[in-house]
């Protein structure tokens, strides 16, 4: 036998009138959604961020992009950030740092370095390049090798040939 309830709710206790029994009965509202969430059947809602936090993040990105006085490089920085975050949806074939650098007239390494600076400045460590402490360690090792005279730039054969060719061309100009 099914119960037919008429809702009578005082705002604090959920109750209903059972017409068949003529009694007011307490009605429980079981949260089945919470059970599903606890069992892992339903994804948890992601916490939102405030408008001021979103504004601060956008401001930080725009300050980073506009650090350079060259407007073409401002665009290159912005395009490189889009290529890094969502290269699939980047317009105008600007899906790689190499393509962006070629169009902007700069190097891919420059754009990559600037993206790493933004990542370090913002404290966001997405999977891009080496970790900051690793880069610092490599830089110190390179500086030490240059100071000790054992860096590859000192011992590379192709560099020595290029330097010799430059000396010969300078002597020809001077003579």
N, C-alpha and C positions, 0 to 999 in steps of 0.2 A: 504494500500500500504506500503510495507516494504522498509526501507531505506537501501541502500548499501553504506557502508562507506569505504573509503580508509584512513588508518591512516596517519596523518601528525602531528607529535608531535615535538614541539620545545624544549622539555625538561622541560618547565615551565608550559605551558598551554595545557591541553589535547584538541586537536581539530581533526576533521576528515572532509574529503571532501565528500559531499553528491552528488553522480553521477546523481541522478534523478533531483535534484534542481539546481545542478551546483554551489552550495555555500559551503563555508567552515563553519562548525558549531562547536560550542564548545561542547565537550563531557564530561559529568560528570561521574565519577566512584564512584557510591554509595557503601559505605562499609556496606554490609548486615551482615557481620560477627560481626561488632560492635553492630548492632541492636540486634542480637541474644545474644551477651554477656550481653548487658544492660538489656535484658528481662529475663536473667537467664536461657536461653535455652542452653547455651554452657558454659562449665566451663572456668574460667579465667586461663590463663597460669601462672604456678607457677614461681616465680622469681628464677633465678639461683644463685649459689654462686660462688665466684671466686676460682680458684685453690689454692691460698694461704690460704684462709679461710678453705677449705677442708683439706689442709695439716696441718694446725694448729690444727684442731679438731682431726685428726688421731694421730698427735704427742702427744696431751694431753692424749688420750686414751692409747697409747703405754707406755707413762711415768707412767700412773696409773697402768697399768698391770705389768710393770717391776719394781715397787718399792720394791718388795720383792726379796731377794737374792735366794729364793728357786724356781727353775725353774718349779717344779710341781705346785706350787701355781700360778705362772705366767700363766700357761695353764689353771688352774682352774678359775682364774679371767677372762681370755679371754672367756672361755666357758660359764661362768655365764653371761657375758655381752650378748653373742649371745642368750642364753636361755631367757634372759630378753627382748631383742629386737625382737627376731623372733624364738620363741621356736618351732614353727611348722616345720621349716626347719633345725633345729639343728641336726647334724649327730650323730651317735653312741649312740643313746638313752640318750643324754645329754640334756634333755628337761626341767629338773627341777634342782633347786639348790641342792636339797637333793641328787639326783643321781650324780651330779658333785662333791659334797663334799665327798660322799662315795668313789668315784674313786680316788680323790686327797688326801684322808686321812686327811681331815679337817672337820670343822662343817659348816652346812648350815648357821648358824648365822654369822660366819665369812665372808662368801661370800656375804651375804645380807648386812652386815655392810659396806663392801668395795664398793659394788654397790651404796649404799647411799652416801658414801664419794665422789665417782666419780660424782654422780648427783649433789651434793652440790658444789663441786669444779668447775664443768663446768657451773653451773648456769642453768642447764636444769631441769625443774620440770615436769617430766612425772609422770604418776599415779603409784607410787611405794611407798608403806609404808606410814608412817605419814610425815607430813610436818616438816621441820627442827626445827621450833620454838616449835612445839609440842613435838618433841623428847627431845629438851633441857629442856623443862618444866618438862617432866616426869623424866628425869635424875636428875634434881635438887630435885624433890620430893623424889626420891629414896635415894639420898645422905642425905637429911634431915632426912628421916625415920631411916637410919642406924645410923646417929649421935645421934638421939634422943632415940635410942634403941627400936623402935617400928616397925622396918622393919620385914617383914614376915620371913626372914631368922633367926631371933632371936626367933620367937614364933612358928615356924612350928614343929609339933610333930615328923614327920618322920626325920627331921634333928637332933632333940635331940636324937632320938634312934640311929641314925647312929654315932653321936659323942660319945654316951655312949659305943657303941660297939667298936669304935676305941680306947677309953680309956682302955677298958677291954683288948683288944688285945695288947696294949702297955704295960700294967702292966704285962701281961703274958710273954712278951718278956724280960722285964727288970728283972723279978723275977726269 
